[in-house]
Amino acid sequence: MRVMIVEDQTMIRSLLESYFRAEDGYRIVASIPGAKQAVEVCRTSSVDLILMDVQTENRENGLTAVRQIKAIQPKSKIIVVTSLIDCAVLDEAKRAGADSLWYKDSTQKRLMDVVRQTMAGEHIFPDAPPTVEIGMAKSTEFTKTELKVLRHLMRGLSYTRIAAEMGCEMSTVKFHVANMLQKTGLENKLHKFPSELSGGEQQRVSVARALAKRPEVLFLDEPTGALDEDTGRQVLQYISELQKEYGFTIIMVTHNLNIAEMAKTVIRMNNGKVSEVYTTQTQKTAYEIGW
């Protein structure tokens, strides 16, 4: 089966490639970062299965590419892959002609199940996006417009640019941002200096700043070293949820062996030398590890 992967983040793209290489019967004919390039590949080559990210390189819309590819190769199966928690993405994927949709925070097994079901002629669409915590609120508490504003903010757009893209006044954008801050319990933090934030809040802001440019690897040196247990668990869970959503690699240095139970690969060092390397079969959450 000829497979094409369209994903702008290198680490996620490599991970998806490994999923298919681990099973028989699949041949990756293209693994590329841009939706427009995917359309061109389909003009010259036959592809059986396409994994299409929603937001690809140079802000190229994957759903637009789905429509174009279906017009070129109507028999090709397309699975939209996304980390966007906006319900509108589900509806847009169906309207574009996608065959199925898979959320990136799901497992390898779930993806390959969706692949097999899709190739068998089924259409696999979740009933709703996964619920995630944003501050003190859940994603289900945000309106569609607020989630759209949040999506633009995560792309690093200014209020002025967001207003232009949404066709509204900048005051409207600020209104939605204020509502989201109120729902998350962070409205009183907007104008505070770093020294006025708690240790946990400062750590979360530091992580958010580090992720603003969408790095492929995030290095963390004792991220919970100066925090109490409750705050430390909150920060670790926050980092873990972001990693699942955006697919970056985390390399963390810690003296807390309990935290190592959250990692997939653990490298232990002694006197400046590697003493042991092992993988964990089952990774624990921040609230399952000891302290």
Secondary structure as UniProt FT lines:
FT   STRAND          2..6
FT   HELIX           10..21
FT   TURN            24..25
FT   STRAND          27..32
FT   HELIX           35..44
FT   STRAND          49..53
FT   HELIX           57..59
FT   HELIX           62..72
FT   TURN            74..75
FT   STRAND          77..82
FT   HELIX           87..96
FT   STRAND          100..103
FT   TURN            104..105
FT   HELIX           108..119
FT   TURN            120..121
FT   STRAND          133..134
FT   TURN            135..136
FT   STRAND          137..138
FT   HELIX           139..141
FT   HELIX           144..154
FT   TURN            155..156
FT   HELIX           159..166
FT   HELIX           170..184
FT   HELIX           187..189
FT   TURN            190..191
FT   HELIX           194..196
FT   HELIX           199..211
FT   TURN            212..213
FT   STRAND          217..221
FT   TURN            223..226
FT   HELIX           229..246
FT   STRAND          249..253
FT   TURN            257..258
FT   HELIX           259..262
FT   STRAND          265..270
FT   TURN            271..272
FT   STRAND          273..279
FT   TURN            286..288
//
